[in-house]
Amino acid sequence: MSKPFRPWNIDQVQLLPPSVQDYVPKDHLSRFIVALVRESLDLKEIRASYASDLGQPPFDPWMMTALLLHAYASGLYSSRRIAKACGERADFMMIVALDTPDFRTISDFRKRHLKALANLFVQVLKLAEAAGLVKLGHVALDGTKIKANASKHKAMSYERMKKREAELASEVDRWLAAAEAADAEEDKLHGKTKRGDEMPDWVADKKKRIEKIREAKAALEAEAKAAAEEERRIEAEKQSQREAEGRKKPGKPPTPPSDEPDPKAQRNFTDPESRILKTKDGFIQGYNAQAAVDGQAQIIVAHTLTPSMSDQGQLGPLLDGLEASLGRKPRQASADSGYLSEANLAGLELRGIDGYIATGRAKHPTAGNGKAGGPLTQAMRKKIADGGFETPYRLRKQIVEPVFGQIKQARGFRQFLLRSVEKVRAEWAMICTAHNLTKLAKAA
């Protein structure tokens, strides 16, 4: 006797027309996001931009916002991939109600309302706080390097810029001189309809390349000059203070800062604001994305982004951003040695936060430098060492690092789509908002 199987009625129609919601589980993330957007989020900043009654009616901004938030929470970031999911995945079909927007519409909506979408971070954060997911007992800070929408091979050093500019200018000048001397011959070659002195495409391209190189050179020179002026200003203030106190600076006088850029200083032609950053897997062209994560449920309570390799300058902005969003400070805060400086340790004391910043690397947060560092660094080294296994610093890794793992590995966000610090910072805010939404959905 043959084994019976369930009937495969692929061509059978249903007696009653189904709703697309019938194919999405009741506890699915998409349902939660739709309900949250419709009932809890204030989208007046987006809604107010639709003032004109002319033209075809646009897609509902609540629907488009829910679509983007769900896409980011599901690990889909490209507008083309989001549009494709709207025609293939039941959860996306449910959000758009089977009325799929074109990928260009999705892309334009994101670009047009990027700032307003980034501002939703605070609204979602306050909802998480109201749900009891944010306690601010212990907050851990860290940064992660993420690729920019630019290749590191499209960068050029200042030294190479100067050399290449001269080479290209020489090539173009030689061609122009030869063209002027051969007008009569070119009339025969090109015919009477052309003058014969038109520049070929390769010359035009090289001229454009020279212009780009000169712009990049000027930007590097302006940055170097501003940095040198700032260094001179700081040194002048220190000298004035020493003179007022009757002290002299020991040792040889420092080498005056140069207005000329470092020959190895680089600038990228695709996204000039991105930088070459070192990671454990090598060098990338990217940005340094920062997050402060609450220990209660791994909710991101503050975020920043910088093109700089260093984390030091981000501790203050993260803590101040947290307080601005929630109106209160964390009781404890921890960070790795990348944030260590006397100024940051003093800032923690000034804010009244019980801080724990490693004075060494990785597994040895109190080792490495012996007695090096200022008085606050020495006190921090002793504070962490005295705590032993019970020190709150040990919470840092288990709070903040899994969050970056969930963003980069589980949801596959490893490269920004947009370019320039301002736009990338807003994109990072959307990523942080999507992360908090997934945490909020699990607690609902």
Number of C-alpha atoms within 10 A of each C-alpha: 3 4 4 6 6 5 6 7 7 6 6 7 8 7 6 6 7 9 10 16 15 10 13 18 12 11 11 12 19 25 19 19 24 20 12 16 18 14 9 13 15 13 17 10 13 18 13 8 10 11 7 7 8 6 6 6 9 10 15 10 16 17 16 18 23 23 26 22 25 25 22 24 24 17 18 19 20 15 20 15 12 26 23 16 17 25 15 11 13 20 22 24 21 21 23 20 15 13 12 19 17 15 17 12 16 22 16 13 18 18 13 13 17 20 19 15 23 19 17 18 25 18 15 21 25 16 18 23 17 10 12 13 21 24 15 21 13 23 32 30 28 27 26 16 24 20 22 28 19 23 17 23 11 13 22 19 18 23 15 14 21 14 10 16 19 11 12 16 14 12 13 18 12 11 14 15 10 12 17 12 11 12 14 12 11 17 15 11 11 13 10 10 7 12 12 19 15 12 13 9 9 10 17 13 12 16 17 12 17 20 13 15 21 15 13 22 22 14 15 20 18 15 15 19 17 13 16 18 15 13 14 15 12 12 14 12 11 13 15 13 12 13 12 9 9 8 11 9 11 6 6 6 7 8 6 10 14 14 15 14 22 14 12 11 16 22 24 20 20 17 21 17 18 29 25 22 20 13 12 6 6 7 14 20 24 27 29 22 23 22 27 27 27 25 23 15 17 22 29 26 29 27 24 19 24 23 19 19 18 13 22 15 16 23 25 16 14 21 24 16 18 24 15 13 15 16 9 12 19 20 14 20 28 26 25 22 19 19 24 22 18 14 14 20 21 14 16 19 13 9 14 13 18 15 27 26 28 24 28 18 14 12 9 11 19 22 15 11 11 11 11 10 15 10 11 16 22 16 13 19 23 13 16 22 16 11 12 11 10 11 13 17 23 17 17 22 17 12 24 25 17 13 20 20 13 13 19 16 13 12 18 15 20 13 17 19 16 17 18 16 18 14 17 22 23 21 21 20 26 23 22 25 26 25 24 23 26 17 16 23 17 11 12 9
